[in-house]
Amino acid sequence: MFIATLLTDPKAPKLDLTTVEALRGAWGGGALRWLNYGVAAEFELGQMPDNRWEAWAGLQGIGVDLVVQPAEGRRKAMLLADMDSTMIQQECIDELADVAGVGAQVAAITARAMNGELDFEGALTERLGLLTGLSDSVIAQVIAERITFMPGGHDLLRTMKANGAYCALVSGGFTAFTGYVAETLGFDENRANTLGIENGRLTGIPVRPILGREAKVQALEEITARLGLAHDQVMAVGDGANDLGMLHLAGAGVALHAKPSVAAQCDIRINHGDLSALLYIQGYAVEDFA
């Protein structure tokens, strides 16, 4: 048995009954269930449709995401989340660079790294080098003035934790930011790189070991082993090439507003919905949100 979920941006609901019923009728789906009227709906299917991606592409044109997945085990016991451009709306290193006056240079490197065009470790080293000598007081300034949370994140964390899930934040960014984000949203733990700081200024040299793609996979393996969970009990979410390892290993790997080359390698692609989409695809209705 499979579940088809259609959803859209909660801030600008575009999901109407006609659209849902047209797809349900074409696929011979079961009873319609609204998870949030105008925002998210689902129905059961007896088999995976052959034209899933054709239907997905058509719905993208009207601002609707489509996810088709096995019904069994879709509600997960663990969330493993990337931070930059996933749980928050910024790339922290880009914001530091902007304050330092090298924003355009660093942002260009970040974009290429997240698209998989550059080696992550090399790209991180190059970007940090451009921040050499920056006052560490800028970290608090960026957190206070520039960091905003991705919509739906508070609902996602509160609801999954209220239902017994373990939540971990794993980032190729820095602990100076993941600590703040994890505490604010309620993550159980966080892992990230450490900014080298001496005499109140950034050294521009990465502190090893560098946490990149493999470290995120390692985090998934270590945490599930510690908790006695199977990989298929995990929902992972991210947007960049360095997230692909954990997205592929998790039972549900969600590419959230991801780079096209990243999204193309994932079965769950959320381009219009926000982080609450991760609740809808697990079968939570809006009235279930904590």
Secondary structure in CASP SS format (residue, H / E / C, confidence):
PFRMAT SS
TARGET T0000
AUTHOR 0000-0000-0000
METHOD secondary structure of the structure
MODEL  1
M C 1.00
F E 1.00
I E 1.00
A E 1.00
T E 1.00
L E 1.00
L E 1.00
T C 1.00
D C 1.00
P C 1.00
K C 1.00
A C 1.00
P C 1.00
K C 1.00
L C 1.00
D C 1.00
L H 1.00
T H 1.00
T H 1.00
V H 1.00
E H 1.00
A H 1.00
L H 1.00
R H 1.00
G H 1.00
A H 1.00
W H 1.00
G C 1.00
G C 1.00
G C 1.00
A C 1.00
L C 1.00
R E 1.00
W E 1.00
L E 1.00
N E 1.00
Y C 1.00
G C 1.00
V C 1.00
A E 1.00
A E 1.00
E E 1.00
F E 1.00
E E 1.00
L E 1.00
G C 1.00
Q C 1.00
M C 1.00
P C 1.00
D C 1.00
N C 1.00
R H 1.00
W H 1.00
E H 1.00
A H 1.00
W H 1.00
A H 1.00
G H 1.00
L H 1.00
Q H 1.00
G C 1.00
I C 1.00
G C 1.00
V C 1.00
D E 1.00
L E 1.00
V E 1.00
V E 1.00
Q E 1.00
P E 1.00
A C 1.00
E C 1.00
G C 1.00
R C 1.00
R C 1.00
K C 1.00
A C 1.00
M E 1.00
L E 1.00
L E 1.00
A E 1.00
D C 1.00
M C 1.00
D C 1.00
S C 1.00
T C 1.00
M C 1.00
I E 1.00
Q C 1.00
Q C 1.00
E C 1.00
C H 1.00
I H 1.00
D H 1.00
E H 1.00
L H 1.00
A H 1.00
D H 1.00
V H 1.00
A H 1.00
G C 1.00
V C 1.00
G H 1.00
A H 1.00
Q H 1.00
V H 1.00
A H 1.00
A H 1.00
I H 1.00
T H 1.00
A H 1.00
R H 1.00
A H 1.00
M H 1.00
N C 1.00
G C 1.00
E C 1.00
L C 1.00
D C 1.00
F H 1.00
E H 1.00
G H 1.00
A H 1.00
L H 1.00
T H 1.00
E H 1.00
R H 1.00
L H 1.00
G H 1.00
L C 1.00
L C 1.00
T C 1.00
G C 1.00
L C 1.00
S E 1.00
D C 1.00
S H 1.00
V H 1.00
I H 1.00
A H 1.00
Q H 1.00
V H 1.00
I H 1.00
A H 1.00
E H 1.00
R C 1.00
I C 1.00
T C 1.00
F E 1.00
M C 1.00
P C 1.00
G C 1.00
G H 1.00
H H 1.00
D H 1.00
L H 1.00
L H 1.00
R H 1.00
T H 1.00
M H 1.00
K H 1.00
A H 1.00
N C 1.00
G C 1.00
A C 1.00
Y E 1.00
C E 1.00
A E 1.00
L E 1.00
V E 1.00
S E 1.00
G E 1.00
G E 1.00
F E 1.00
T H 1.00
A H 1.00
F H 1.00
T H 1.00
G H 1.00
Y H 1.00
V H 1.00
A H 1.00
E H 1.00
T H 1.00
L H 1.00
G C 1.00
F C 1.00
D C 1.00
E E 1.00
N E 1.00
R E 1.00
A E 1.00
N E 1.00
T C 1.00
L C 1.00
G C 1.00
I E 1.00
E E 1.00
N C 1.00
G C 1.00
R E 1.00
L E 1.00
T C 1.00
G C 1.00
I C 1.00
P C 1.00
V C 1.00
R C 1.00
P C 1.00
I C 1.00
L C 1.00
G C 1.00
R H 1.00
E H 1.00
A H 1.00
K H 1.00
V H 1.00
Q H 1.00
A H 1.00
L H 1.00
E H 1.00
E H 1.00
I H 1.00
T H 1.00
A H 1.00
R H 1.00
L H 1.00
G C 1.00
L C 1.00
A C 1.00
H H 1.00
D H 1.00
Q H 1.00
V E 1.00
M E 1.00
A E 1.00
V E 1.00
G E 1.00
D C 1.00
G C 1.00
A H 1.00
N H 1.00
D H 1.00
L H 1.00
G H 1.00
M H 1.00
L H 1.00
H H 1.00
L H 1.00
A C 1.00
G C 1.00
A E 1.00
G E 1.00
V E 1.00
A E 1.00
L E 1.00
H C 1.00
A C 1.00
K C 1.00
P H 1.00
S H 1.00
V H 1.00
A H 1.00
A C 1.00
Q C 1.00
C C 1.00
D C 1.00
I E 1.00
R E 1.00
I E 1.00
N C 1.00
H C 1.00
G C 1.00
D C 1.00
L C 1.00
S C 1.00
A H 1.00
L H 1.00
L H 1.00
Y H 1.00
I C 1.00
Q C 1.00
G C 1.00
Y C 1.00
A C 1.00
V H 1.00
E H 1.00
D H 1.00
F C 1.00
A C 1.00
END
